[in-house]
Every structure is written in C-alpha cells, then in structure tokens.
Amino acid sequence: VHGMYQSLLSALDWARSRRHFVIFLGDIVDYGQGTLECADEVYRMVMRGNGELIIGNHERKIARWIDQSERGRHMMKLSDGNRVTTQALNHLGNPRKDHWMSRFRGLVSRSPLVLKLDNHIFTHAAIHPSWWIGEEDHRNMENYALFGEFDFSSSDSETNRPQRTYNWIDAIPENTTVFVGHDARSHVSPVTLENKMGGKAVFLDTGSGKGG
C-alpha cells in the first residue's frame, strides 16, 4: 500500500467484514503520507493474530536505516519514497520516534520472506527456482524474494537499471499459485501469468502510492 493509509483502512474494512485473515505482501511504508500510520496498523493486525506481513524491500531498507540511525551513522542512499518515511520519523521527536522504531523493528523481525499455505505461496517479489526442489540457494532466494529477477547483462532504457525478467515463473509447479507484490504490471488490476505446467504467478501490485 506504500503509505496510502486511507486505502489500507478501506481494504481492511472489506476484509474484516468477511472475517478474513490478512496477508500483507510487503512495501507497507514509503511514498504515501500515511507511511507511519500504515506500519502501525499492520503492526496491530499482526500482533493480534489477524494478519501476517511478508517482508518487502522497503521494510528491509527502513529497518536498516533505523539500525544506522541508532548508531549515529547516516551512510545509506535513500530514495524519494524512503525519505517520506525518514522525514516523518524525524518530525515525530522523541520518545514517539523511538516507540515507532521499536515497534517497526519488532514487526520486521517476525516477518518471513515466504509464506506457504498448501499450494498457495506468498512472497514480496519472486521465488528463486531452487526453492521448488528443496535445495534453496539462500542468498539468491532472499534477493529474489525482496527484489525479483534481473538480467544484469542488459539495462532498462527508462531506469538505467538491470532489466527485470520473469523466467522464475516457468519453474512454478503445476497447481501452484505464487502471489507477489513489488512489481506493478498494471495500474488498473492484478495480473495473472501462467506457465506451461499450469503454475501461476499473480501480481497484486497496482501502483499504490505511485499514482496507481
């Protein structure tokens, strides 16, 4: 939801009215002006046992910033989205800032990279193919889960970053669905891609906080 607090509340009202357990796919914070409130709401949901947060790259980034901030170091390169959160925190003043950071650190520490419920898999960005054969390449598994898959031999003409690729979808087993966020394939509605085996990837990010 990237800091869009009213959008989050609307979605949660819909879920609660149906007595749903809520799975958040990461990137709760940054960009939107309600970034701190979004994290607080997700914290309450998770700690009450009404939801689960899958860690996203933005949670990881803000947690690292908190760690460096408490050590008196400010060496991280922040995106415009990150700065929305860090500036909001700096405006809180102590002890409210310390209280928020402590809760956020607790939330992140209990947030997995991947959640499996029967044949439904939930992660932030992608599943590394090694996961399906039970021989996890842990470093690449984490990179895929947080950032997705990239071809480092070519770059995107718009962002000048490595080209994002989706070969990981080909490895999803038959009758298995992976739900991800992170990558807004559409700003209108979720996108479902199916491989030759019948495995599916559902991209739920529709650009919240970024104009979608």
ROTIKE-483526 format. One line per 4 residues: number of its first residue (from 1); their letters; for each residue x negated, y, z negated of N, C-alpha, C. Coordinates in Angstrom, 1 decimal. Atoms other than C-alpha are relative to their C-alpha. Layout:
% residues N
NUM> A> X/Y/Z/X/Y/Z/X/Y/Z ~ ...
//
This chain:
% residues 212
1> VHGM> -0.8/-1.2/0.0/0.0/0.0/0.0/-0.9/1.3/0.0 ~ 0.9/-1.1/-0.1/-3.1/2.2/-0.2/0.5/1.3/-0.6 ~ -0.3/-1.2/0.7/-1.9/4.6/-2.8/1.4/0.7/0.2 ~ -1.3/-0.5/-0.3/1.6/5.1/-1.5/1.0/-0.5/-1.1
5> YQSL> -0.7/0.4/1.2/3.4/5.0/-4.9/1.5/-0.3/0.2 ~ -1.4/0.2/-0.2/7.0/5.5/-3.8/0.3/-1.2/0.9 ~ -0.1/1.2/-0.8/6.6/2.9/-1.1/-0.1/-1.3/-0.8 ~ 0.2/1.1/0.9/5.3/0.5/-3.7/1.2/-0.3/-0.8
9> LSAL> -1.2/0.2/0.8/8.2/1.1/-6.0/1.2/-0.5/0.7 ~ -1.1/0.5/-0.8/10.7/0.6/-3.2/-0.1/-1.4/0.3 ~ 0.2/1.4/-0.3/9.2/-2.7/-2.3/0.2/-0.9/-1.2 ~ -0.2/0.7/1.2/9.1/-3.8/-5.9/1.4/-0.1/-0.5
13> DWAR> -1.4/0.0/0.4/12.7/-2.8/-6.5/0.7/-1.1/0.9 ~ -0.6/1.0/-0.9/13.6/-5.0/-3.5/-0.3/-1.4/-0.5 ~ 0.5/1.3/0.5/11.5/-7.9/-4.9/0.7/-0.4/-1.3 ~ -0.6/0.2/1.3/12.9/-7.6/-8.4/1.5/-0.4/0.1
17> SRRH> -1.4/0.3/-0.2/16.5/-7.6/-7.2/0.2/-1.4/0.5 ~ -0.1/1.3/-0.5/15.8/-11.0/-5.7/-0.8/-1.0/-0.9 ~ 0.7/0.8/1.0/13.8/-12.3/-8.7/-1.3/-0.6/0.6 ~ 1.2/0.5/-0.7/10.7/-12.7/-6.5/-1.3/0.2/-0.9
21> FVIF> 1.4/-0.2/0.5/7.1/-13.3/-7.8/-0.7/0.7/1.1 ~ 0.6/-0.9/-1.0/5.0/-10.7/-6.0/-1.5/-0.3/0.1 ~ 1.4/0.2/-0.3/1.7/-11.4/-4.3/-0.5/1.3/0.7 ~ 0.6/-1.2/-0.7/-0.4/-8.2/-3.5/-1.2/-0.5/0.7
25> LGDI> 1.1/0.4/-0.9/-2.9/-8.7/-0.7/-1.2/1.0/0.0 ~ 1.1/-0.9/0.1/-5.3/-6.0/-1.9/0.2/1.3/0.6 ~ -0.1/-1.4/-0.4/-6.0/-2.4/-1.0/1.2/0.7/-0.6 ~ -1.1/-0.7/0.8/-3.6/-1.1/-3.6/-0.4/1.5/-0.1
29> VDYG> 0.5/-1.4/0.3/-5.8/2.0/-4.1/-0.5/0.7/1.3 ~ 0.6/-0.8/-1.1/-7.3/4.8/-1.9/1.0/0.6/1.0 ~ -0.7/-0.7/-1.0/-5.9/7.2/0.7/1.3/0.7/-0.5 ~ -1.2/-0.7/0.5/-2.4/7.9/-0.8/-0.2/0.7/-1.3
33> QGTL> 0.2/-0.9/1.2/-2.0/10.5/-3.5/0.5/-0.7/-1.3 ~ -0.4/0.8/1.2/-0.4/7.9/-5.9/-0.9/-1.1/-0.3 ~ 0.9/1.2/0.1/-3.5/5.7/-5.9/-0.1/-0.5/-1.5 ~ 0.1/0.4/1.4/-3.9/5.7/-9.7/1.3/-0.6/-0.5
37> ECAD> -1.3/0.5/0.4/-0.2/5.1/-10.3/0.2/-1.4/0.6 ~ -0.2/1.3/-0.6/-0.2/2.2/-7.8/-0.8/-1.1/-0.8 ~ 0.9/0.9/0.8/-3.1/0.5/-9.7/0.7/-0.3/-1.3 ~ -0.7/0.2/1.3/-1.2/1.0/-13.0/1.2/-0.9/0.1
41> EVYR> -1.2/0.8/-0.2/2.0/-0.5/-11.6/-0.4/-1.5/0.3 ~ 0.4/1.3/-0.3/0.2/-3.5/-10.2/-0.6/-0.7/-1.2 ~ 0.6/0.6/1.3/-1.7/-4.0/-13.5/1.1/-0.5/-0.9 ~ -1.1/0.4/0.9/1.6/-4.1/-15.4/0.7/-1.3/0.6
45> MVMR> -0.6/1.2/-0.6/3.1/-6.6/-12.9/-0.8/-1.2/-0.3 ~ 0.9/1.2/0.2/0.1/-8.9/-13.1/-0.1/-0.5/-1.4 ~ 0.2/0.4/1.4/-0.4/-8.8/-16.8/1.3/-0.5/-0.7 ~ -1.2/0.5/0.5/3.3/-9.5/-17.4/0.4/-1.4/0.6
49> GNGE> -0.3/1.3/-0.6/3.1/-12.6/-15.2/1.0/0.1/1.1 ~ -1.0/-0.1/-1.1/5.3/-11.2/-12.5/-0.6/0.2/1.4 ~ 0.7/-0.2/-1.3/2.7/-10.9/-9.8/-1.5/-0.4/-0.1 ~ 1.4/0.4/-0.1/-0.8/-11.7/-8.6/-0.7/0.9/1.0
53> LIIG> 0.8/-0.9/-0.9/-3.4/-9.4/-7.0/-1.1/-0.8/0.7 ~ 1.1/0.6/-0.7/-5.7/-10.8/-4.3/-1.0/1.2/0.2 ~ 0.9/-1.2/0.0/-8.8/-8.5/-4.4/-0.3/0.4/1.5 ~ 0.3/-0.5/-1.4/-9.4/-6.3/-1.3/-1.3/0.8/-0.1
57> NHER> 1.2/-0.7/0.0/-12.4/-4.4/-0.2/0.0/1.3/-0.7 ~ -0.1/-1.3/0.7/-11.1/-1.1/-1.6/0.0/-0.2/-1.5 ~ 0.2/0.3/1.4/-10.7/-2.7/-5.1/-1.4/-0.2/-0.4 ~ 1.4/0.3/0.3/-14.2/-4.0/-4.9/-0.8/1.3/0.0
61> KIAR> 0.8/-1.3/-0.1/-15.5/-0.6/-3.8/0.2/0.9/-1.2 ~ -0.3/-0.8/1.1/-13.8/1.3/-6.6/-0.6/-0.6/-1.3 ~ 0.6/0.7/1.2/-14.9/-1.3/-9.2/-1.5/0.3/0.0 ~ 1.4/-0.3/-0.1/-18.5/-0.8/-8.0/-0.3/1.4/-0.4
65> WIDQ> 0.2/-1.4/0.3/-18.1/3.0/-8.2/0.2/0.2/-1.5 ~ -0.2/-0.2/1.4/-16.8/2.7/-11.8/-1.2/-0.5/-0.7 ~ 1.2/0.6/0.6/-19.8/0.5/-12.7/-1.1/1.0/0.1 ~ 1.0/-1.0/-0.2/-22.2/3.0/-11.3/0.2/1.3/-0.8
69> SERG> -0.3/-1.3/0.7/-20.4/6.0/-12.8/-0.3/-0.2/-1.5 ~ 0.2/0.2/1.4/-20.6/4.5/-16.3/-1.5/-0.1/-0.3 ~ 1.4/0.1/0.2/-24.3/4.0/-15.8/-0.7/1.3/0.3 ~ 0.5/-1.3/-0.4/-24.7/7.6/-14.7/-0.7/0.1/1.3
73> RHMM> 0.6/0.0/-1.3/-25.6/6.7/-11.2/1.1/0.3/1.1 ~ -0.9/-0.3/-1.0/-23.9/8.1/-8.1/-0.7/-0.1/1.4 ~ 0.8/0.2/-1.2/-25.6/6.5/-5.1/0.9/-0.6/1.1 ~ -0.8/0.6/-1.0/-22.6/5.0/-3.3/0.5/0.9/1.1
77> KLSD> -0.6/-0.8/-1.1/-21.4/6.2/0.1/1.5/-0.3/-0.1 ~ -1.4/0.1/0.2/-17.7/6.9/-0.3/0.7/0.4/1.3 ~ -0.8/-0.4/-1.2/-15.1/7.0/2.5/1.0/1.1/-0.5 ~ -1.0/-1.0/0.4/-12.4/9.7/2.6/1.1/-0.6/-0.9
81> GNRV> -1.0/0.7/0.8/-10.0/7.1/1.2/-0.5/-0.2/-1.4 ~ 0.6/0.2/1.3/-12.3/6.3/-1.7/0.0/1.3/-0.8 ~ 0.1/-1.2/0.7/-12.7/9.9/-2.6/1.4/0.5/-0.6 ~ -1.3/-0.3/0.6/-8.9/10.3/-3.1/0.1/-0.6/-1.4
85> TTQA> -0.1/0.7/1.3/-9.2/7.8/-6.0/-1.1/0.6/-1.0 ~ 1.0/-0.4/0.9/-12.5/9.0/-7.4/0.2/1.5/-0.5 ~ -0.3/-1.4/0.4/-11.4/12.7/-7.4/1.2/0.0/-0.9 ~ -1.1/0.1/0.9/-8.1/11.8/-9.0/-0.5/-0.4/-1.4
89> LNHL> 0.5/0.5/1.3/-10.0/9.9/-11.7/-0.8/1.2/-0.7 ~ 0.8/-1.0/0.6/-12.4/12.8/-12.3/0.9/1.2/-0.5 ~ -0.9/-1.1/0.5/-9.4/15.2/-12.7/0.7/-0.5/-1.3 ~ -0.8/0.4/1.1/-7.9/13.0/-15.4/-0.7/0.5/-1.3
93> GNPR> 0.6/-0.3/1.2/-10.5/13.8/-18.0/0.0/-1.2/-1.0 ~ 0.0/1.0/1.0/-11.4/11.6/-20.9/1.0/0.3/-1.1 ~ 0.3/1.5/-0.1/-10.1/9.4/-22.6/0.9/-0.6/1.1 ~ -0.9/0.6/-0.9/-7.4/8.9/-19.9/-0.8/-0.7/1.2
97> KDHW> 0.8/0.5/-1.0/-10.1/8.3/-17.3/-0.6/-1.4/-0.4 ~ 0.5/1.2/0.6/-11.8/5.7/-19.5/1.0/-1.1/-0.1 ~ -1.1/0.9/0.2/-8.5/4.0/-20.2/0.4/-0.6/1.4 ~ -0.4/0.5/-1.4/-7.6/3.7/-16.4/-1.1/-0.9/0.5
101> MSRF> 1.1/0.8/-0.6/-11.1/2.4/-15.5/0.0/-1.3/-0.7 ~ 0.0/1.2/0.8/-10.9/-0.2/-18.3/1.1/-1.0/0.5 ~ -1.1/0.9/-0.5/-7.5/-1.5/-17.1/-0.3/-0.5/1.4 ~ 0.3/0.4/-1.3/-8.6/-1.5/-13.5/-1.1/-1.0/0.1
105> RGLV> 1.1/1.0/0.0/-11.8/-3.4/-14.2/0.6/-1.3/-0.5 ~ -0.6/1.3/0.4/-9.7/-6.0/-16.1/0.9/-0.6/1.1 ~ -0.8/0.5/-1.1/-7.3/-6.2/-13.2/-0.8/-0.7/1.1 ~ 0.9/0.6/-1.1/-10.1/-6.8/-10.6/-0.7/-1.3/-0.5
109> SRSP> 0.7/1.2/0.4/-11.9/-9.3/-12.8/0.8/-1.3/0.0 ~ -0.9/1.2/-0.1/-8.9/-11.7/-12.7/0.6/-0.2/1.3 ~ -0.6/0.1/-1.4/-8.1/-11.2/-9.0/-0.8/-0.9/0.9 ~ 0.7/1.0/-0.8/-9.1/-14.1/-6.8/-0.2/0.5/1.5
113> LVLK> 0.2/-0.3/-1.4/-10.4/-13.9/-3.2/1.0/-0.7/0.8 ~ -0.9/0.8/-0.7/-8.0/-16.6/-2.1/1.0/-0.6/-1.0 ~ -1.0/0.7/0.7/-4.7/-18.0/-3.4/0.7/-1.0/0.9 ~ -0.6/1.1/-0.8/-3.3/-21.3/-2.2/1.2/-0.5/-0.7
117> LDNH> -1.2/0.6/0.5/0.3/-22.3/-2.7/0.5/-0.9/1.1 ~ -0.4/1.1/-1.0/1.0/-25.6/-0.9/-0.7/0.3/1.4 ~ 0.7/-0.2/-1.3/0.4/-24.9/2.8/0.1/1.5/0.4 ~ 0.1/-1.4/-0.2/0.5/-21.1/2.4/-1.2/0.5/-0.7
121> IFTH> 1.2/-0.5/0.5/-2.8/-19.3/1.9/0.0/1.5/0.1 ~ 0.0/-1.4/0.1/-3.2/-15.7/0.8/-1.4/0.5/-0.3 ~ 1.3/-0.6/0.2/-6.3/-13.6/1.2/0.1/1.4/0.6 ~ -0.1/-1.4/-0.5/-7.2/-10.0/2.0/-0.2/0.2/1.5
125> AAIH> 0.4/-0.3/-1.4/-8.8/-10.2/5.4/-0.1/-1.2/0.9 ~ 0.2/1.1/-0.9/-9.7/-13.6/6.8/-0.5/-1.2/-0.9 ~ 0.6/1.2/0.6/-10.6/-17.2/5.9/-1.1/-0.6/0.8 ~ 1.1/0.6/-0.7/-14.0/-18.5/6.8/0.3/-1.4/0.3
129> PSWW> -0.3/1.4/-0.5/-13.7/-21.8/8.8/-0.6/-1.1/-1.0 ~ 0.5/1.0/0.9/-15.9/-23.6/6.2/0.9/-0.4/-1.1 ~ -0.9/0.2/1.1/-13.1/-23.3/3.7/0.9/-1.3/0.2 ~ -1.0/1.0/-0.3/-10.9/-25.8/5.5/-0.6/-1.4/-0.1
133> IGEE> 0.7/1.3/0.1/-13.5/-28.6/5.4/-0.6/-0.3/-1.4 ~ 0.4/0.2/1.4/-14.2/-28.2/1.7/-1.5/0.2/-0.2 ~ 1.4/-0.3/0.1/-17.8/-27.0/2.3/-0.2/1.5/0.1 ~ 0.0/-1.4/-0.1/-17.5/-23.4/1.5/-1.4/0.6/0.1
137> DHRN> 1.1/-0.8/-0.2/-20.2/-21.1/2.8/0.3/1.3/-0.9 ~ -0.6/-0.9/1.0/-19.7/-18.9/-0.3/-0.3/1.5/0.4 ~ 0.2/-1.4/-0.4/-21.4/-15.7/1.0/0.9/0.4/1.1 ~ -0.9/-0.4/-1.1/-19.6/-15.7/4.3/1.5/-0.1/-0.4
141> MENY> -1.4/0.1/0.4/-16.4/-16.8/2.6/0.4/1.3/-0.6 ~ -0.3/-1.2/0.7/-16.5/-13.7/0.4/0.1/1.2/1.1 ~ 0.0/-1.1/-1.0/-17.4/-11.4/3.4/1.3/-0.1/0.9 ~ -1.2/0.1/-0.8/-14.6/-12.8/5.5/1.3/0.4/-0.8
145> ALFG> -1.1/-0.3/0.8/-12.1/-12.6/2.6/0.2/1.5/-0.2 ~ -0.1/-1.5/0.2/-12.9/-8.9/2.0/0.1/0.8/1.2 ~ 0.2/-0.9/-1.1/-13.8/-7.6/5.4/0.5/-0.5/1.3 ~ -0.4/0.6/-1.3/-12.7/-10.0/8.1/-1.2/-0.5/0.8
149> EFDF> 1.0/0.5/-0.9/-14.7/-11.4/11.0/-0.5/1.0/1.0 ~ 0.6/-1.0/-0.9/-17.1/-9.4/13.2/-1.0/-0.6/0.9 ~ 1.1/0.4/-1.0/-19.3/-9.8/16.3/-1.0/1.1/-0.1 ~ 1.0/-1.1/0.3/-22.4/-7.9/15.2/-0.9/0.3/1.3
153> SSSD> 0.8/-0.2/-1.2/-23.8/-8.1/18.8/0.7/1.1/0.9 ~ -0.7/-1.1/-0.7/-21.2/-5.5/20.0/0.6/0.9/-0.9 ~ -0.6/-1.0/0.8/-19.6/-2.4/18.7/1.3/0.5/0.6 ~ -1.2/-0.6/-0.4/-16.2/-0.8/18.8/-0.2/1.4/0.5
157> SETN> 0.3/-1.3/-0.7/-16.2/2.2/21.1/0.6/1.2/-0.8 ~ -0.7/-1.1/0.8/-13.9/4.2/18.7/-0.7/0.2/-1.3 ~ 0.5/-0.1/1.4/-15.5/3.5/15.3/-1.5/-0.1/0.0 ~ 1.5/0.2/0.0/-19.1/2.6/16.4/-0.4/-1.1/-1.0
161> RPQR> 0.2/1.1/0.9/-18.8/-0.4/14.0/0.0/-1.3/0.8 ~ 0.0/1.3/-0.7/-19.3/-4.0/14.9/1.5/-0.4/0.4 ~ -1.3/0.3/-0.6/-16.4/-5.4/17.0/0.7/-1.1/-0.9 ~ -0.8/1.0/0.8/-13.7/-7.2/14.9/0.4/-1.1/0.9
165> TYNW> -0.4/1.2/-0.8/-13.0/-10.7/16.1/1.0/-0.9/-0.9 ~ -1.1/0.8/0.7/-10.3/-13.3/15.2/-0.2/-1.5/0.3 ~ 0.3/1.5/-0.2/-12.0/-16.7/16.0/0.4/-0.8/-1.2 ~ -0.3/0.8/1.2/-11.3/-17.7/12.4/1.4/-0.5/0.0
169> IDAI> -1.4/0.5/-0.1/-7.6/-18.1/13.3/0.0/-1.4/0.7 ~ 0.0/1.3/-0.7/-8.5/-21.1/15.6/-0.2/-1.1/-1.0 ~ 0.3/1.1/1.0/-9.6/-23.1/12.5/1.1/-0.3/-0.9 ~ -1.1/0.2/0.9/-6.3/-22.8/10.6/0.7/-1.3/0.3
173> PENT> -0.6/1.3/-0.3/-4.9/-26.3/10.3/1.5/0.0/0.3 ~ -1.5/0.2/-0.4/-1.5/-27.5/11.6/0.8/0.2/-1.3 ~ -1.0/-0.2/1.1/1.5/-26.5/9.5/-0.5/0.8/-1.2 ~ 0.6/-0.9/1.1/-0.6/-23.9/7.5/0.1/1.4/0.5
177> TVFV> -0.1/-1.4/-0.3/0.0/-20.2/7.3/-0.8/0.8/-0.9 ~ 0.8/-0.9/0.8/-2.5/-17.6/6.2/0.6/1.4/0.1 ~ -0.5/-1.3/0.1/-1.2/-14.3/5.0/-1.1/1.0/-0.3 ~ 1.1/-1.0/0.3/-3.6/-11.3/5.2/0.5/1.4/0.1
181> GHDA> -0.3/-1.5/-0.1/-3.6/-7.5/4.9/-1.1/0.6/0.8 ~ 1.3/-0.6/-0.5/-6.6/-5.3/5.7/0.0/0.6/1.4 ~ 0.1/-0.3/-1.4/-6.2/-5.1/9.4/1.3/0.3/0.6 ~ -1.4/-0.4/-0.5/-3.2/-3.1/10.8/0.0/-0.3/1.5
185> RSHV> -0.1/0.4/-1.4/-2.5/-5.0/14.0/1.2/0.8/0.6 ~ -1.1/-0.8/-0.4/0.7/-2.9/14.2/0.4/1.0/-1.0 ~ -0.4/-0.9/0.9/2.0/0.2/12.6/1.6/0.0/-0.2 ~ -1.4/0.1/0.0/5.6/-0.9/13.0/0.5/-1.2/-0.8
189> SPVT> -0.5/1.2/0.6/6.0/-4.5/11.8/-1.2/-1.0/-0.1 ~ 1.0/1.0/0.1/3.9/-7.5/10.7/-0.2/-0.8/1.3 ~ 0.3/0.7/-1.3/2.2/-9.5/13.5/-0.4/-1.5/-0.4 ~ 0.3/1.4/0.2/2.1/-13.4/13.6/-0.8/-0.5/1.2
193> LENK> 0.8/0.6/-1.1/-0.6/-15.2/15.7/-0.1/-1.5/-0.3 ~ 0.0/1.5/0.2/-0.5/-19.0/16.2/-1.1/-0.6/0.9 ~ 1.1/0.6/-0.8/-3.4/-21.2/17.3/0.6/-1.3/0.7 ~ -0.4/1.2/-0.8/-3.3/-24.4/19.5/0.5/-1.1/-0.9
197> MGGK> -0.4/1.0/0.9/-2.9/-26.6/16.4/1.3/0.2/-0.7 ~ -1.2/-0.3/0.7/0.1/-24.8/15.1/-0.3/0.8/-1.3 ~ 0.4/-0.9/1.1/-1.8/-22.9/12.4/0.3/1.4/0.3 ~ -0.4/-1.4/-0.3/-0.6/-19.3/11.9/-0.7/0.9/-1.0
201> AVFL> 0.5/-1.1/0.8/-2.0/-16.0/10.6/1.0/1.1/0.1 ~ -1.0/-1.1/0.1/0.4/-13.3/9.5/-0.7/1.2/-0.5 ~ 0.7/-1.2/0.3/-1.0/-9.8/9.5/1.1/1.0/-0.6 ~ -1.0/-0.8/0.6/1.1/-7.8/7.0/-0.3/1.5/-0.1
205> DTGS> 0.3/-1.4/0.1/-0.8/-4.5/7.0/0.6/0.7/1.2 ~ -0.6/-0.8/-1.0/1.2/-1.9/8.9/-0.4/1.5/-0.2 ~ 0.6/-1.3/0.0/-1.0/1.1/8.1/0.5/0.9/-1.1 ~ -0.5/-0.8/1.1/0.5/2.3/4.8/-1.2/0.8/-0.5
209> GKGG> 1.1/-0.9/0.4/-1.5/5.3/3.6/-0.8/0.6/1.1 ~ 0.8/-0.4/-1.2/-2.9/5.8/7.1/0.9/0.4/1.1 ~ -1.0/-0.4/-1.0/0.2/7.0/8.9/0.9/-1.1/0.6 ~ -0.8/1.1/-0.4/1.8/3.6/9.4/1.2/-0.1/-0.9
//
